[in-house]
Amino acid sequence: MRILKVFVLIQLIPLMMGAQNKQNDGVDFIKECTDFAVGQTDKMLQVVGDPTGKNYPRTMAKDGSLITTGRYEWTSGFFPGSLWYLYELTGDAKWRNEAEKWTMSLKRLKTFTGHHDLGFMMYCSFGNAERLAPEPQYRDILVESAKSLSSRFNEHTQTIKSWNYRKSWNDTTEWFYPVIIDNMMNLEMLFYASKVSGDKRYYDIAVKHAESTLKNHFREDFTTYHVVNYDATTGEVLNKATCQGYSDNSTWARGQAWAIYGFTMVYRETGETRFLNAAVKATAVYLKNLPEDLIPVWDFNAGQEGYTPEGKSYAVEFPGKEMRDASAAAIVCSALFELGKLTGNNSYIRDAVRMLHSLASPVYRAQLGTNADFLLKHSIGSIPHKSEIDKPLSYADYYFLEALSRYKNIVD
């Protein structure tokens, strides 16, 4: 028996050594990415200075300079959130101090009701603050923010209204009650607020919105529409379209990414398999459409027969049909780490690691001191609006750092 045990141990040694080598490779990779992010973000802080309410990093201008936005833009919470992830990745109090400073500059947004993106603005900032350095004021601000977001919920549509009245992407249709797939990302703040306040209404609103999205935003093959326009009085779906994708019937890559991340998160918060099934099926479609380097084309159907951009959309004349979107890749990469953890399916985690390595390659990750000090290159804001095409974006960096942090937790 002792001889058999020794034989088995000898057989296992190469396997154990291989696993240890892979872990060491992961540790080295994470450290290298973190060191780069620290150096690059240090340079960005030197450019922007202290928060003023008007200088949240957003993207890069044509001349290579930094473009910033005010606190009321939907992207204002991503830079504070990235600072929190640097604190989580390094343990360096410097990043906690910077993160606290930039996060508190958004405090007044807790009563903002102008659009649905309050989850992005407040949960990416204050949500990470509460997770990594809890303070009673953070909790109170998040609950107040959830109350403000909930004010946009309509009992007839069973959804949170995304935007106020606007014309459609091709300037031919009026949207009185548009709901976009991105809105799934704002529900996490409602789930949090319900847990800490004991008010089930926030939970119920989040679930109802997810149910309506599951019913109306998905096609039979689990690709997604970007925009669903409702009648606010009857709750009837009036039309389904895009705003930032190639055509109304196409699949915008980042929209699919929001769906994957959003329904993964809703499954985590509810435990309901219908939401897990949505995440799994949306992921299957996404993975099937990826090129070899796992960074998606900005719209899965761009330039294909049967998909036609119209009207004022710049996609009508835009030649770059095969242009990639690193922001969509970063969102899905982060989501797959969680989906793998929730399901016990390691293939999702393996795919996430491969995506993370691709994003960190010289093709998609900037060199130190370039790219207006953003981490990732080659993202797409909105081709139909001729905006932020092949540029760095603050939310691409945020989800890249979140994915890196989730990977670190697995390796550790």
C-alpha positions as CSV (number, residue, x, y, z in Angstrom):
1,M,0.0,0.0,0.0
2,R,2.8,2.4,0.9
3,I,4.5,1.7,-2.5
4,L,1.2,2.5,-4.2
5,K,0.8,5.8,-2.3
6,V,4.4,6.8,-3.3
7,F,3.7,5.9,-6.9
8,V,0.5,8.1,-6.9
9,L,2.3,11.0,-5.3
10,I,5.1,10.8,-7.9
11,Q,2.4,10.9,-10.7
12,L,0.7,13.9,-9.1
13,I,3.9,16.0,-8.6
14,P,4.0,17.2,-12.3
15,L,0.3,18.2,-12.1
16,M,0.8,20.1,-8.9
17,M,3.9,21.8,-10.2
18,G,2.0,22.8,-13.4
19,A,-0.8,24.2,-11.3
20,Q,1.7,26.1,-9.1
21,N,3.4,27.5,-12.2
22,K,0.1,28.7,-13.6
23,Q,-0.7,30.4,-10.3
24,N,2.7,32.1,-10.4
25,D,2.2,33.2,-13.9
26,G,-1.2,34.7,-12.8
27,V,0.5,36.5,-9.9
28,D,3.2,37.9,-12.2
29,F,0.7,39.0,-14.8
30,I,-1.6,40.7,-12.3
31,K,1.4,42.5,-10.7
32,E,2.7,43.7,-14.1
33,C,-0.8,45.0,-15.1
34,T,-1.3,46.7,-11.7
35,D,2.2,48.4,-11.8
36,F,1.3,49.7,-15.3
37,A,-2.1,51.0,-14.1
38,V,-0.5,52.7,-11.1
39,G,2.0,54.4,-13.3
40,Q,-0.5,55.5,-15.9
41,T,-3.0,56.7,-13.3
42,D,-0.4,58.7,-11.5
43,K,0.3,60.6,-14.7
44,M,-3.5,61.2,-15.2
45,L,-3.8,62.6,-11.7
46,Q,-1.0,65.0,-12.5
47,V,-3.0,66.3,-15.5
48,V,-6.5,66.6,-13.9
49,G,-5.4,67.7,-10.4
50,D,-8.0,67.6,-7.6
51,P,-11.7,67.0,-8.4
52,T,-13.6,70.2,-9.3
53,G,-17.0,68.7,-10.3
54,K,-16.0,69.3,-14.0
55,N,-12.9,67.3,-14.6
56,Y,-13.8,63.6,-14.6
57,P,-11.7,61.7,-17.2
58,R,-13.8,60.5,-20.1
59,T,-11.8,60.0,-23.4
60,M,-9.1,61.4,-25.6
61,A,-9.3,64.3,-28.2
62,K,-7.9,64.0,-31.7
63,D,-4.8,65.8,-30.7
64,G,-4.1,63.2,-27.9
65,S,-5.2,65.4,-25.0
66,L,-7.5,64.4,-22.2
67,I,-11.2,65.1,-22.5
68,T,-13.1,65.4,-19.1
69,T,-16.7,65.8,-18.2
70,G,-18.9,67.2,-15.4
71,R,-20.4,65.2,-12.6
72,Y,-23.8,65.0,-14.2
73,E,-22.5,63.0,-17.2
74,W,-23.2,59.2,-17.0
75,T,-19.5,58.4,-16.9
76,S,-18.5,60.5,-13.9
77,G,-18.3,57.6,-11.5
78,F,-15.9,55.4,-13.4
79,F,-12.7,57.3,-12.5
80,P,-13.4,57.3,-8.8
81,G,-14.3,53.6,-9.1
82,S,-11.0,52.9,-10.9
83,L,-9.1,54.5,-8.0
84,W,-10.9,52.2,-5.6
85,Y,-9.8,49.2,-7.7
86,L,-6.2,50.4,-7.6
87,Y,-6.6,50.5,-3.8
88,E,-7.9,47.0,-3.8
89,L,-5.2,45.7,-6.1
90,T,-2.3,47.4,-4.2
91,G,-3.4,48.0,-0.6
92,D,-1.7,51.4,-0.9
93,A,-3.4,54.0,1.3
94,K,-2.6,56.6,-1.4
95,W,-5.2,55.2,-3.7
96,R,-7.8,55.0,-0.9
97,N,-7.2,58.7,-0.2
98,E,-7.5,59.6,-3.9
99,A,-10.6,57.4,-4.3
100,E,-12.3,58.9,-1.2
101,K,-11.6,62.5,-2.5
102,W,-13.0,61.8,-6.0
103,T,-15.9,59.8,-4.7
104,M,-17.1,62.5,-2.3
105,S,-17.1,65.0,-5.1
106,L,-20.1,63.2,-6.5
107,K,-22.1,63.3,-3.2
108,R,-24.7,65.8,-4.5
109,L,-25.8,63.4,-7.2
110,K,-27.7,61.4,-4.6
111,T,-30.8,63.4,-5.4
112,F,-30.3,63.6,-9.2
113,T,-33.2,62.2,-11.2
114,G,-32.4,63.5,-14.7
115,H,-31.6,60.1,-16.2
116,H,-31.2,56.4,-15.3
117,D,-27.4,56.3,-15.1
118,L,-27.3,57.0,-11.4
119,G,-26.2,53.4,-10.8
120,F,-23.1,53.9,-12.9
121,M,-22.4,57.3,-11.3
122,M,-22.9,56.3,-7.7
123,Y,-22.5,52.6,-7.3
124,C,-19.2,52.4,-9.2
125,S,-17.9,55.1,-6.9
126,F,-19.8,54.9,-3.5
127,G,-20.5,51.2,-4.0
128,N,-16.9,50.4,-4.1
129,A,-16.2,52.8,-1.3
130,E,-18.7,51.0,0.9
131,R,-17.3,47.6,-0.1
132,L,-13.6,48.5,0.5
133,A,-13.7,51.2,3.3
134,P,-17.2,51.2,4.8
135,E,-18.6,54.4,6.3
136,P,-22.2,55.1,7.4
137,Q,-22.4,58.1,5.1
138,Y,-21.6,55.9,2.1
139,R,-24.5,53.7,2.9
140,D,-26.9,56.6,3.4
141,I,-25.8,58.2,0.2
142,L,-26.4,55.0,-1.7
143,V,-29.8,54.5,-0.3
144,E,-30.8,58.1,-1.2
145,S,-29.4,57.5,-4.7
146,A,-31.5,54.4,-5.0
147,K,-34.6,56.4,-4.0
148,S,-33.8,58.9,-6.7
149,L,-33.3,56.2,-9.3
150,S,-36.6,54.5,-8.3
151,S,-38.5,57.7,-9.0
152,R,-38.1,56.9,-12.7
153,F,-39.9,53.6,-12.4
154,N,-43.3,53.3,-14.1
155,E,-45.9,50.8,-13.0
156,H,-47.4,50.5,-16.4
157,T,-44.2,49.7,-18.2
158,Q,-42.7,47.9,-15.2
159,T,-39.4,49.5,-16.1
160,I,-37.1,52.4,-15.1
161,K,-37.1,55.0,-17.8
162,S,-33.7,55.4,-19.3
163,W,-33.8,58.7,-21.1
164,N,-36.3,61.6,-21.3
165,Y,-38.0,62.4,-24.6
166,R,-35.7,62.3,-27.6
167,K,-35.6,61.5,-31.3
168,S,-34.4,58.1,-32.4
169,W,-30.9,57.4,-33.7
170,N,-32.0,58.1,-37.3
171,D,-34.1,61.1,-36.4
172,T,-37.3,59.5,-37.8
173,T,-39.0,58.2,-34.6
174,E,-39.9,59.9,-31.4
175,W,-39.0,58.1,-28.1
176,F,-41.3,59.2,-25.3
177,Y,-40.3,56.3,-22.9
178,P,-37.1,54.7,-24.1
179,V,-35.5,51.9,-22.0
180,I,-32.0,50.8,-23.0
181,I,-30.2,47.5,-22.3
182,D,-27.5,49.5,-20.4
183,N,-30.1,50.1,-17.7
184,M,-29.6,46.6,-16.3
185,M,-26.3,47.8,-14.8
186,N,-28.1,50.3,-12.6
187,L,-30.1,47.6,-10.7
188,E,-27.2,46.6,-8.5
189,M,-27.6,49.7,-6.4
190,L,-31.2,49.0,-5.9
191,F,-30.5,45.5,-4.6
192,Y,-27.9,46.9,-2.2
193,A,-30.2,49.6,-0.9
194,S,-32.9,47.0,-0.3
195,K,-30.5,44.9,1.8
196,V,-29.2,47.7,4.0
197,S,-32.4,49.7,4.4
198,G,-34.9,46.8,4.7
199,D,-37.1,48.4,2.1
200,K,-38.2,45.7,-0.3
201,R,-39.5,48.2,-2.8
202,Y,-36.0,48.7,-4.2
203,Y,-35.6,44.9,-4.7
204,D,-39.0,44.6,-6.3
205,I,-38.3,47.5,-8.8
206,A,-35.0,45.9,-9.8
207,V,-36.7,42.5,-10.3
208,K,-39.6,43.9,-12.3
209,H,-37.2,45.9,-14.5
210,A,-35.1,42.8,-15.1
211,E,-38.3,40.8,-16.0
212,S,-39.4,43.4,-18.5
213,T,-36.0,43.5,-20.0
214,L,-35.9,39.7,-20.3
215,K,-39.3,39.8,-22.0
216,N,-38.7,42.7,-24.4
217,H,-35.0,43.2,-25.1
218,F,-34.1,39.7,-26.2
219,R,-34.6,38.2,-29.6
220,E,-35.3,34.4,-29.9
221,D,-31.6,33.7,-30.3
222,F,-30.8,35.8,-27.2
223,T,-29.1,38.7,-29.1
224,T,-30.4,42.0,-27.8
225,Y,-32.1,45.2,-28.9
226,H,-30.5,48.3,-27.6
227,V,-33.6,50.4,-27.2
228,V,-37.2,49.4,-26.4
229,N,-39.7,52.3,-26.6
230,Y,-42.8,52.0,-24.4
231,D,-46.2,53.7,-24.2
232,A,-46.0,55.1,-20.6
233,T,-49.7,55.0,-20.1
234,T,-50.5,51.5,-21.4
235,G,-47.1,49.8,-21.0
236,E,-47.3,48.7,-24.7
237,V,-44.0,48.2,-26.6
238,L,-44.2,50.8,-29.5
239,N,-40.9,49.9,-31.2
240,K,-37.5,48.3,-30.8
241,A,-34.4,50.0,-32.2
242,T,-30.8,51.0,-31.7
243,C,-29.1,54.2,-30.7
244,Q,-25.4,53.2,-30.8
245,G,-25.4,50.1,-32.9
246,Y,-25.3,49.5,-36.6
247,S,-29.0,49.1,-37.4
248,D,-32.2,48.6,-35.5
249,N,-32.1,44.8,-36.0
250,S,-28.3,44.4,-35.4
251,T,-26.5,43.3,-32.2
252,W,-24.4,46.1,-30.7
253,A,-21.5,44.4,-29.0
254,R,-21.5,46.6,-25.9
255,G,-25.3,46.2,-25.6
256,Q,-24.8,42.4,-25.5
257,A,-22.1,43.0,-22.9
258,W,-24.4,45.0,-20.7
259,A,-26.9,42.2,-20.9
260,I,-24.4,39.5,-19.9
261,Y,-23.1,41.5,-17.0
262,G,-26.5,42.7,-15.9
263,F,-28.3,39.4,-15.8
264,T,-25.3,37.7,-14.2
265,M,-25.5,40.2,-11.4
266,V,-29.3,39.9,-11.1
267,Y,-28.9,36.1,-10.7
268,R,-26.4,36.7,-8.0
269,E,-28.8,38.9,-6.1
270,T,-32.0,36.8,-6.7
271,G,-30.9,33.2,-7.2
272,E,-33.5,32.9,-9.9
273,T,-32.5,30.5,-12.7
274,R,-34.5,32.4,-15.4
275,F,-32.0,35.3,-15.0
276,L,-29.0,32.9,-15.0
277,N,-30.4,31.3,-18.2
278,A,-30.5,34.7,-19.8
279,A,-26.9,35.4,-18.9
280,V,-25.7,32.0,-20.1
281,K,-27.6,32.2,-23.4
282,A,-26.5,35.8,-24.0
283,T,-22.9,34.8,-23.3
284,A,-23.1,31.9,-25.8
285,V,-24.1,34.3,-28.6
286,Y,-21.4,36.7,-27.6
287,L,-18.6,34.1,-27.5
288,K,-19.8,32.6,-30.9
289,N,-19.3,36.0,-32.5
290,L,-15.8,36.7,-31.3
291,P,-12.7,36.9,-33.5
292,E,-9.5,35.0,-32.6
293,D,-8.2,37.6,-30.2
294,L,-11.6,37.7,-28.3
295,I,-12.1,41.4,-28.7
296,P,-15.4,41.9,-30.5
297,V,-16.2,43.9,-33.6
298,W,-18.3,47.0,-32.4
299,D,-21.5,45.5,-33.8
300,F,-21.8,41.8,-34.7
301,N,-23.8,42.6,-37.9
302,A,-22.0,45.6,-39.2
303,G,-21.8,45.5,-43.0
304,Q,-23.8,42.2,-43.2
305,E,-26.6,41.7,-45.6
306,G,-30.0,42.4,-44.1
307,Y,-28.7,45.1,-41.7
308,T,-29.0,48.7,-42.9
309,P,-28.2,51.9,-41.1
310,E,-30.4,54.8,-42.0
311,G,-30.9,58.5,-41.8
312,K,-28.4,60.7,-39.9
313,S,-26.4,57.7,-38.5
314,Y,-22.7,58.0,-39.3
315,A,-22.7,54.2,-39.7
316,V,-24.2,54.8,-43.2
317,E,-20.9,56.1,-44.4
318,F,-18.5,54.8,-41.9
319,P,-15.9,52.5,-43.5
320,G,-14.6,50.7,-40.4
321,K,-17.1,47.9,-40.3
322,E,-14.6,45.6,-38.6
323,M,-13.4,48.1,-35.9
324,R,-13.1,46.5,-32.4
325,D,-14.5,47.7,-29.1
326,A,-12.2,47.0,-26.1
327,S,-14.8,48.4,-23.8
328,A,-17.3,45.6,-24.6
329,A,-14.5,43.1,-24.1
330,A,-13.6,44.5,-20.7
331,I,-17.2,44.4,-19.5
332,V,-17.7,40.8,-20.6
333,C,-14.3,39.8,-19.2
334,S,-15.3,41.0,-15.8
335,A,-18.7,39.4,-16.0
336,L,-17.3,36.0,-17.0
337,F,-15.2,35.8,-13.8
338,E,-18.4,36.2,-11.8
339,L,-20.5,33.9,-14.0
340,G,-17.8,31.2,-13.7
341,K,-17.8,31.6,-9.9
342,L,-21.6,31.5,-9.6
343,T,-22.0,28.5,-11.9
344,G,-18.9,26.5,-11.1
345,N,-18.2,26.4,-14.8
346,N,-14.4,27.0,-15.1
347,S,-14.7,27.5,-18.9
348,Y,-16.0,31.0,-18.3
349,I,-13.1,31.8,-16.1
350,R,-10.6,30.4,-18.7
351,D,-12.3,32.6,-21.3
352,A,-12.1,35.6,-19.0
353,V,-8.4,35.0,-18.4
354,R,-7.7,34.8,-22.1
355,M,-9.7,38.0,-22.7
356,L,-7.8,39.8,-20.0
357,H,-4.4,38.7,-21.5
358,S,-5.6,40.0,-24.9
359,L,-6.7,43.3,-23.4
360,A,-3.3,43.6,-21.7
361,S,-1.4,42.9,-24.9
362,P,0.4,45.7,-26.8
363,V,-2.4,45.8,-29.3
364,Y,-5.0,47.0,-26.8
365,R,-3.1,48.3,-23.8
366,A,-1.3,51.6,-24.1
367,Q,2.3,52.4,-23.5
368,L,3.1,54.3,-20.3
369,G,2.6,58.0,-20.8
370,T,0.5,57.7,-24.0
371,N,-3.2,57.4,-24.8
372,A,-4.0,60.5,-22.7
373,D,-3.0,58.3,-19.7
374,F,-5.9,55.9,-20.1
375,L,-5.1,52.2,-19.8
376,L,-6.8,50.7,-22.9
377,K,-6.9,51.7,-26.5
378,H,-9.4,50.9,-29.3
379,S,-12.9,51.5,-27.8
380,I,-16.0,52.8,-29.4
381,G,-18.4,55.3,-27.9
382,S,-21.0,55.8,-30.6
383,I,-20.3,55.4,-34.3
384,P,-23.9,56.5,-35.3
385,H,-23.2,59.8,-33.6
386,K,-19.6,60.0,-34.9
387,S,-18.4,60.2,-31.4
388,E,-15.4,58.6,-29.5
389,I,-14.4,56.3,-32.4
390,D,-11.3,54.2,-31.8
391,K,-10.6,56.1,-28.6
392,P,-9.8,55.2,-24.9
393,L,-12.9,55.4,-22.6
394,S,-13.0,55.7,-18.8
395,Y,-15.4,52.8,-18.5
396,A,-13.2,50.4,-20.5
397,D,-10.5,51.1,-17.9
398,Y,-12.9,50.6,-15.0
399,Y,-14.1,47.2,-16.1
400,F,-10.5,46.2,-17.0
401,L,-9.4,46.9,-13.5
402,E,-12.5,45.2,-12.1
403,A,-11.7,42.1,-14.1
404,L,-8.1,42.3,-12.9
405,S,-9.3,42.5,-9.3
406,R,-11.6,39.6,-9.8
407,Y,-8.8,37.5,-11.3
408,K,-6.6,38.4,-8.4
409,N,-9.2,37.2,-5.9
410,I,-9.3,33.8,-7.8
411,V,-5.5,33.5,-7.9
412,D,-5.1,34.5,-4.3
